[in-house]
Amino acid sequence: MSSTAIVRPAAVAGAFYPGSAPQLSLEIGELLDGVDNFKPKLGFPKALIVPHAGYMYSGPVAARAYDELAAARGIVKRVVLIGPSHFVGGRGLALPECEAFETPLGRIPLDAAGIAALADLKQVVRSAAAHAQEHSLEVQLPFLQRLLGNFSLVPIAAGAALTEEVAEVLERLWGGPETLIVISTDLSHYHGYEEARRIDGATLERIAAFAAGLNYEEACGATGLNGLLAVARNKGLSIKLLAACNSGDTAGSKARVVGYSSFALYEGGEVSAEQAGSTLLEIARGSILNGLGLNSVPAKRNHLSWLLQHAATFVTLTKDGALRGCIGSLSATRPVGEDVASNARAAAFQDPRFPKLKREEWPRCRVEVSLLSAPKPIAFADEAELLAQIRPGEDGLILEAEGKRATFLPQVWEGLPDKRQFLGELMKKAGLPPDTRLARCKVSRYRVRKFT
């Protein structure tokens, strides 16, 4: 981007969220790590509905939604972001007059092609003033930067507009998996705690039912929300409530609270475990067969968009029930199909514990693919606190200390059911002395979807 580009600077950094890049990165990381969702991702949402208060108030609810984008990095290249205009009234959907938005994490270029596609719509206007101090859009950007990396932005500060007018904008910008829609809205404002729960409960039901005509007392971002729900209803999207609470549950008084919620909307529904497992196993088997010089039938790449998502996998090979090779990835750095194919070849031919697989062994072998969730650190002060948090049979663990690292998949619990023994063997695998204090170690956990 040109150094002379017109940039809309961060307006609420240091107020709604930390003003320095290191502190902001740390807080977003802590919010995402605090999401209690270890389900490995199969695809990602087409749209999110998220709150826009300061992170201390609505950050956990927003983080639950953004956690759904773990698989979208490298695929989503454009974000259409609509939030209410809190400071400039009037009719219309306002685009900014700049070329980029800035946060402490860097600049985000505006999507010139997307903005040009709206040029002939009467309901779309240009207004620098509508964006100058608007927080409903800005607070979403650091989360998006953290999850998506590089992307372009179509930011819209919504004043008064008809549902049909918002829907027309969304239809023009809908695109494919490269485009994510984000609607920024809080729920009810300044009721007592119990009254707010009653009002917001009814609103959540209406949103989940794609109801028309939500008003500003129910959701301050009703303009954008109604437009999204109308388009999603017509396109047959599915919707899932992810989290809901109010400021009385997080950092505020219960006397006058603001409600928050997050939803994810999926185009065509989420990929089923059966579809994913069948495809990933075919990719793994085909990769090994090719390495053996045997003919293989190419895997049916159904739901191609989810195969492009970055994900971490392990491929385990057994022969006559005994381990024959196991290689995998702990970080999502490449498309899941590519990751499985590479790890399958490595498990068969590059595991240093075993010789290369031979053709005559193949009929006696069994292939297992594990799709990992994003690892999340476990906070603990001592061994007892760590042991209390570990869930045998469910948690895969990563142990790190002194520059060394090792992991055990959840399947290892079958042979090591005792927590202390499990950790002891994990230390041994990492090459650490048996007397290493756990308090000096970083321990993270993840879950897997296992396909055999």
C-alpha positions in Angstrom: 0.0 0.0 0.0 1.3 3.5 -0.8 2.7 5.5 2.0 0.5 8.4 0.9 -2.7 6.4 1.1 -5.6 8.1 2.9 -6.0 6.2 6.2 -8.7 6.2 8.8 -6.7 5.9 12.0 -7.8 3.9 15.0 -10.2 6.0 17.0 -10.9 3.8 20.1 -7.6 2.1 20.6 -6.7 2.5 24.3 -10.4 2.8 25.2 -12.4 -0.1 23.8 -9.3 -2.3 23.4 -5.5 -2.0 24.2 -3.7 0.7 22.3 -0.4 -1.0 21.8 0.2 -3.9 19.4 1.8 -6.2 22.0 -0.9 -5.7 24.6 -3.6 -6.0 21.9 -2.2 -9.2 20.6 -1.9 -10.6 24.1 -5.5 -9.7 25.0 -7.0 -11.2 21.7 -4.9 -14.3 22.3 -6.2 -14.7 25.8 -9.8 -14.1 24.7 -9.5 -16.8 22.0 -7.7 -19.2 24.3 -10.5 -18.7 26.7 -13.1 -20.1 24.3 -14.1 -23.5 25.5 -14.6 -25.0 22.1 -12.2 -27.8 21.1 -14.3 -29.1 18.2 -12.0 -29.4 15.2 -13.2 -27.2 12.4 -14.8 -28.6 9.2 -15.4 -25.5 7.1 -16.1 -22.0 8.4 -19.1 -19.6 8.5 -20.3 -17.4 5.6 -21.4 -14.8 8.1 -21.0 -13.8 11.8 -23.1 -11.7 14.1 -21.0 -10.2 16.8 -21.2 -7.5 19.6 -19.2 -4.3 19.6 -18.6 -3.1 23.2 -15.2 -2.8 24.8 -13.4 -6.1 25.0 -13.7 -6.2 28.8 -17.5 -6.3 28.4 -18.2 -8.2 25.2 -14.8 -9.6 24.2 -15.5 -13.2 25.3 -18.8 -13.3 23.3 -17.1 -11.9 20.2 -14.1 -14.3 20.6 -16.5 -17.2 20.6 -17.7 -16.2 17.1 -14.2 -15.4 15.8 -12.9 -18.8 17.0 -15.1 -20.2 14.2 -12.8 -18.6 11.6 -9.8 -20.7 12.6 -10.1 -22.6 9.2 -10.7 -19.5 7.1 -7.2 -18.1 7.0 -5.8 -18.0 3.5 -9.3 -18.5 2.0 -11.3 -15.4 3.1 -9.8 -12.4 1.3 -12.6 -9.9 1.7 -14.7 -8.9 4.7 -18.0 -7.0 4.4 -18.5 -5.3 7.7 -21.8 -3.6 8.7 -22.4 -1.8 12.0 -24.6 0.9 13.3 -23.6 4.6 13.0 -23.7 5.8 16.6 -22.6 9.4 16.0 -23.9 10.5 12.6 -27.6 10.1 11.9 -29.6 10.2 8.7 -30.5 7.8 5.9 -28.1 5.6 4.0 -25.4 3.1 4.2 -22.1 5.0 4.5 -18.8 4.0 3.0 -15.7 5.9 4.2 -13.7 8.3 2.1 -10.3 6.7 2.9 -8.3 3.9 1.3 -7.5 1.9 4.4 -8.4 1.4 8.1 -5.6 1.2 10.7 -5.4 -0.5 14.1 -2.4 -1.1 16.3 -1.9 -4.4 14.4 -1.5 -2.7 11.1 -3.4 -1.3 8.0 -6.3 -3.0 6.2 -6.9 -1.9 2.6 -10.4 -1.2 1.5 -11.7 -3.4 -1.2 -11.8 -1.2 -4.3 -13.7 -3.6 -6.5 -16.4 -4.3 -3.9 -16.9 -0.6 -3.2 -17.1 0.1 -7.0 -19.8 -2.5 -7.3 -22.0 -0.4 -5.0 -21.5 2.9 -6.8 -24.9 3.1 -8.5 -27.0 2.3 -5.5 -28.9 5.3 -4.1 -28.9 4.0 -0.6 -25.0 3.9 -0.5 -23.3 7.2 0.4 -19.8 8.4 1.2 -19.2 9.9 4.7 -15.9 10.3 6.4 -17.7 11.7 9.4 -19.8 8.5 9.9 -16.6 6.5 10.2 -14.3 8.9 12.1 -15.3 7.9 15.6 -17.4 4.8 15.0 -16.4 1.9 17.3 -18.9 -0.7 16.1 -16.7 -1.5 13.1 -13.3 -0.8 14.5 -13.5 -3.2 17.5 -14.0 -6.1 15.0 -10.8 -5.4 13.0 -8.1 -6.7 15.4 -10.0 -10.0 15.7 -10.2 -10.3 12.0 -6.5 -9.4 11.6 -5.5 -12.0 14.1 -7.6 -14.8 12.5 -7.5 -14.0 8.7 -4.1 -12.3 8.2 -4.3 -10.3 5.0 -7.7 -9.3 3.7 -9.5 -6.3 2.2 -12.5 -4.5 3.8 -15.8 -3.1 2.8 -16.8 -1.1 5.9 -20.4 0.2 6.1 -21.7 2.5 8.9 -25.5 2.0 8.7 -27.9 4.7 9.3 -31.6 4.4 8.5 -32.2 2.0 5.6 -34.8 -0.5 4.5 -34.1 -4.2 4.9 -34.4 -4.5 1.1 -31.7 -1.9 0.6 -29.3 -3.7 2.9 -30.1 -7.0 1.2 -29.3 -5.5 -2.2 -25.9 -4.5 -1.0 -25.2 -7.9 0.5 -26.3 -9.7 -2.7 -23.9 -7.7 -4.8 -21.0 -8.5 -2.4 -22.0 -12.0 -1.4 -19.3 -13.8 -3.5 -18.0 -17.2 -2.6 -15.8 -18.6 0.2 -13.4 -15.6 -0.3 -16.0 -13.2 1.2 -17.1 -13.1 4.8 -20.0 -11.1 6.1 -19.8 -9.6 9.6 -22.8 -7.8 11.2 -21.9 -5.8 14.3 -24.7 -5.4 16.9 -25.4 -5.4 20.6 -28.8 -6.4 22.0 -30.9 -4.4 24.5 -29.5 -1.4 26.4 -29.7 -0.2 30.0 -32.4 -2.5 31.5 -32.0 -4.2 34.8 -30.3 -7.6 34.6 -33.3 -9.9 34.8 -35.4 -7.7 32.5 -32.6 -7.6 29.9 -32.3 -11.4 30.0 -36.0 -11.7 29.3 -35.9 -9.2 26.4 -32.7 -10.6 24.9 -33.9 -14.2 25.2 -36.9 -13.4 23.0 -34.6 -11.5 20.6 -32.2 -14.5 20.3 -35.2 -16.7 19.4 -36.2 -14.3 16.7 -32.7 -14.1 15.2 -32.4 -17.9 15.3 -35.7 -18.1 13.4 -34.6 -15.5 10.8 -37.4 -13.3 11.9 -38.1 -10.0 10.0 -38.4 -6.6 11.5 -36.1 -6.5 14.5 -36.1 -3.1 16.0 -33.4 -0.9 17.5 -34.6 -1.6 21.1 -33.9 -5.3 20.5 -30.6 -4.8 18.6 -28.8 -1.5 17.9 -27.5 -2.9 14.7 -30.9 -3.9 13.5 -30.4 -2.3 10.1 -27.6 -4.6 9.1 -29.0 -7.5 11.0 -32.4 -7.5 9.3 -30.7 -7.3 5.9 -28.4 -10.3 6.6 -31.3 -12.4 8.0 -33.4 -11.7 4.9 -30.6 -12.8 2.5 -29.7 -15.8 4.7 -33.4 -16.9 4.8 -33.7 -16.7 1.0 -30.4 -18.5 0.4 -31.2 -21.3 2.9 -28.3 -20.7 5.3 -28.2 -22.4 8.7 -27.7 -20.4 11.9 -26.1 -21.4 15.2 -26.2 -19.4 18.5 -22.6 -19.5 19.8 -22.7 -17.3 23.0 -24.9 -14.8 24.8 -24.7 -12.8 28.0 -24.8 -9.2 29.2 -22.5 -6.7 30.8 -23.7 -7.7 34.2 -22.1 -11.1 33.6 -18.7 -9.7 32.6 -17.5 -6.4 33.9 -20.5 -4.2 34.7 -23.2 -3.4 37.2 -26.4 -5.5 37.1 -28.5 -2.3 37.5 -28.3 -1.2 33.8 -26.9 -3.7 31.4 -26.2 -4.1 27.7 -26.9 -7.5 26.0 -24.4 -9.3 23.8 -24.7 -12.4 21.5 -22.8 -14.1 18.7 -24.1 -16.3 15.9 -22.5 -18.1 13.0 -24.4 -18.6 9.7 -23.3 -21.4 7.3 -23.9 -21.7 3.6 -25.0 -25.2 2.7 -24.6 -26.3 6.4 -21.4 -27.5 8.0 -19.5 -30.3 6.3 -20.5 -33.6 8.0 -18.0 -35.8 9.8 -18.9 -38.7 7.5 -18.1 -36.6 4.3 -14.8 -35.3 5.8 -13.6 -38.6 7.1 -14.3 -40.4 3.8 -12.4 -37.8 1.8 -9.5 -37.4 4.1 -8.9 -41.1 4.4 -9.0 -41.5 0.6 -6.4 -38.7 0.3 -4.2 -40.4 2.9 -4.5 -43.9 1.3 -3.9 -42.4 -2.2 -0.8 -40.6 -1.1 0.7 -43.9 0.4 -0.3 -45.9 -2.7 1.4 -43.4 -4.9 4.5 -43.6 -2.7 4.4 -47.4 -3.1 4.2 -47.0 -6.9 0.7 -48.5 -6.9 -2.2 -47.1 -8.9 -4.8 -45.2 -6.8 -8.1 -43.7 -7.6 -8.1 -39.9 -6.9 -10.2 -38.9 -3.9 -13.5 -37.3 -4.6 -12.8 -33.7 -3.6 -16.3 -32.9 -2.5 -16.8 -29.6 -0.6 -13.6 -28.3 -2.2 -13.8 -25.1 -0.2 -13.3 -26.9 3.2 -10.4 -28.9 1.8 -8.7 -25.5 1.1 -8.9 -24.6 4.8 -5.7 -24.6 6.8 -5.7 -27.3 9.4 -3.4 -29.5 11.5 -3.6 -33.3 11.1 -1.9 -36.5 12.1 -1.8 -39.7 10.1 -1.3 -42.9 11.9 -0.4 -46.2 10.2 -0.8 -49.6 12.0 0.1 -53.0 10.8 -1.6 -56.0 12.4 -2.7 -53.7 15.2 0.8 -52.4 16.0 2.1 -48.9 15.3 3.8 -48.7 11.9 4.2 -44.9 11.6 2.7 -41.7 12.9 3.6 -38.2 11.6 1.6 -35.0 11.9 1.3 -31.3 12.3 0.5 -29.2 15.4 0.0 -25.9 13.6 -2.4 -25.2 10.8 0.0 -23.9 8.1 -1.3 -25.4 4.9 -4.6 -26.7 3.3 -6.0 -29.7 5.1 -5.9 -31.9 2.0 -2.2 -31.1 1.4 -1.5 -31.6 5.1 -3.0 -35.1 5.1 -1.3 -36.2 1.9 2.1 -35.0 3.2 1.7 -36.5 6.6 0.5 -39.8 5.2 3.6 -40.1 3.0 5.8 -39.2 6.0 4.1 -41.7 8.3 4.7 -44.5 5.7 8.2 -43.6 4.5 9.8 -41.1 6.8 9.0 -42.0 10.4 12.6 -42.4 11.9 11.4 -45.1 14.2 10.5 -47.5 11.3 11.9 -48.6 7.9 10.1 -47.4 4.8 6.8 -49.2 4.2 7.0 -52.0 1.6 4.4 -53.1 -0.9 3.9 -56.5 0.7 3.1 -54.9 4.0 0.3 -52.7 2.7 -2.6 -55.3 2.8 -2.0 -55.7 6.5 -2.1 -51.9 7.2 -4.7 -49.6 8.6 -4.8 -45.9 8.1 -6.1 -43.3 10.7 -6.5 -39.6 10.1 -6.8 -37.2 13.1 -8.1 -33.7 12.5 -6.9 -31.4 15.3 -8.5 -28.4 17.0 -6.4 -25.4 17.6 -4.2 -26.0 20.7 -5.0 -23.9 23.7 -2.7 -23.4 26.7 -3.7 -24.7 30.1 -3.1 -22.1 32.9 -1.8 -23.8 36.1 0.3 -22.9 39.1 1.4 -26.4 40.1 1.1 -30.1 39.2 -2.1 -30.6 41.2 -3.9 -27.8 39.4 -2.7 -29.1 36.0 -3.8 -32.7 36.7 -7.2 -31.4 37.8 -7.8 -29.8 34.5 -6.7 -32.6 32.2 -9.4 -34.8 30.7 -8.2 -38.4 30.0 -9.4 -39.8 26.8 -10.3 -36.4 25.4 -7.3 -34.1 25.6 -4.3 -34.4 23.3 -1.4 -32.7 25.1 1.6 -30.6 23.9 4.4 -30.2 26.5 7.1 -27.6 25.9 10.2 -26.7 28.0 13.8 -25.7 27.4 13.3 -25.4 23.7 11.9 -29.0 23.4 8.4 -30.1 22.5 6.4 -33.3 22.3 2.8 -34.3 21.9 0.5 -37.3 22.5 -2.7 -37.6 20.7 -5.8 -38.4 22.8 -5.6 -42.0 21.5 -2.5 -42.5 23.6 -4.7 -42.4 26.8 -5.8 -46.0 25.8 -2.3 -47.3 26.8 -1.5 -44.6 29.4 -4.7 -44.0 31.4 -2.9 -42.5 34.5 -2.4 -38.7 34.2 1.0 -38.6 35.9 2.3 -41.5 33.9 0.9 -39.9 30.7 2.8 -36.6 31.5 5.9 -38.6 32.5 6.0 -40.4 29.2 5.4 -37.1 27.3 8.4 -35.6 29.1 10.5 -38.5 28.1 9.3 -38.2 24.5 10.3 -34.5 24.5 13.8 -35.5 25.7 13.4 -33.8 29.1 14.9 -35.1 32.4 12.3 -37.0 34.5 12.8 -34.6 37.4 11.7 -31.6 35.3 9.2 -29.5 37.2 5.9 -29.2 35.5 5.6 -25.6 36.7 8.5 -24.8 34.3 6.6 -26.3 31.4 4.0 -24.9 29.0 1.2 -27.4 28.5 -1.5 -27.0 25.8 -4.4 -29.2 24.8 -6.4 -30.0 21.8 -9.1 -32.4 20.7 -9.3 -34.5 17.5 -11.8 -35.9 15.1 -10.6 -39.4 14.4 -11.3 -41.1 11.1 -10.2 -44.8 10.5 
